[in-house]
Structures are given as C-alpha cells and as structure tokens.
Amino acid sequence: MLAGLIAGVFALAVAYFLGEGPVDAAIAFEEAGAHGHHDGGEELVSRAVQSTAGLATGVLVYGVAVGGIAALVLCAALGRIGGFGPRATALLVAGGALVSGYLVPYLKYPPNPPAVGDPDTIGQRTALYFLMVLASVLLTVAAVIVGRRLAVRWGNWNATVAVVAGFVLVTAVGYAFLPSFDEVPKGFPAAVLWEFRLATLAVQTALWAVFGLVFGHLAERLLTPGRASRPARAEAVPAH
C-alpha cells in the first residue's frame, strides 16, 4: 500500500500537468452550448477543488487500493510463474495489471472527457467496460496457467508465443462482437479528445511503472533480507 501511495503521487503529477488542460478545454466546449444541455445551475464542487483536492484524493486513494490488491496477487504469483525473484515478479504483476486491467479495455472503450458521450448510454457503456476488464483479467490468468503447462512440453519461448497469440485472438473476437459507441459531438476538437485519452494512458502507465519498481524493491528487501547482509557476515568470520 505504501508503494501504491508513492506511485499515486507520480500519477497525480502526470494527471495534473497533462490531463487538466484537455479537461478544461472540454468543459469550455460544453459550457459554450454545443450540446445544448447546459442549464446554468450552480455547481456543487468548484472546478478549482475538482482539479486539486478532488483529483489528489481520487488518485491517491486509487493508488493505495491497487497497492493492496497487487500485494495479494504477488503472494499468489511468486514462485509460480517461473524462477523470478520478488523484484521481477512485482514488475510482471504491474505490467500484467496495466495491460489486462487497463490497456485492453482502453482500446475498445477509451475514456471520454466532459461533453463527450450520450448520458442515455452511460449505464450500458459502464457495464460493458467493466465486463471487458473482468474478461481481460480472467483471460490473463488463464493464459498464465496454460502457458505454464505448455512450457513443460514446448519450452518457455514457444509456450509464451502460443499464449500471447491466443490472448490477442480471443481479445480481437471480443472487440468484434461487443458493441461500440461513437458519441463525439459535432465540432468537438479532435486534438482535445486525443490529448485527453493520451493523458489518461500516461497516468495509468506512470502509476503501474512506479508501483512495479517501488514495490519490487520493497518486496525484495522484505522477502530476501539476508542478501544484503551476507557480505558483512562473511567478513566477520575469521579465516583459519
């Protein structure tokens, strides 16, 4: 959870400096009346609070939460996905979480800034997104299990190629059969949409990259504490 908090700080910096500009531009487009839904009502939380305290709270709490979950995943994965130590396993867990938990759903249902998306379909879009997340995570777990079994007969390289190809194929089938949504309003700046989606991807990449590095370092120190002290003990033993 500490590693998740540290990763959340880095993700917060990326979100603030890369994401807030496109969000402000999208809000300005919405307030200009392009959608015709702006009623002039008083906002419950000011934009200044949303972009500072609100953003920090959301990102940091998310970082702590995923840190706790990833720790459980590491405990289950350590020693079961090859001869990797805690540091390498932490990086693999973080990379797998980024790909299966975010990148795969992102490519099918990318996030939208304010003013983009039909309010009438938000329930359907949310349900399909989480369905995609669940399916991707389960498919990743299945790929790891199948890959371990194939590696015994095919070798690590061939097994890895086979499960990656299978993962891509099944994901592509899911992309083809699940409904898509094209709800970008007419006149919405394409550059704003592109910058917003790149910013969200950068936030998640920063979060999981920093988490994998920090968590791997801490896990290595915790699970292999004797490694750093072995030279010192060796020097303390008198030679005969």
Secondary structure, DSSP 4 states (H G I P E B T S, - for coil): -HHHHHHHHHHHHHIIIIIHHHHHHHHHHHHTTSSS----PPPSS-HHHIIIIIHHHHHHHHHHHHHHHHHHHHHHHTTTSSS--HHHHHHHHHHHHHIIIIIHHHHHS----TT-S-GGGHHHHHHHHHHHHHHHHHHHHHHHHHHHHHHHHH-HHHHHHHHHHHHHHHHHHHHHHS-----PPTT--HHHHHHHHHHHHHHHHHHHHHHHHHHHHHHHHHH-THHHHHHHHHHHSPP-
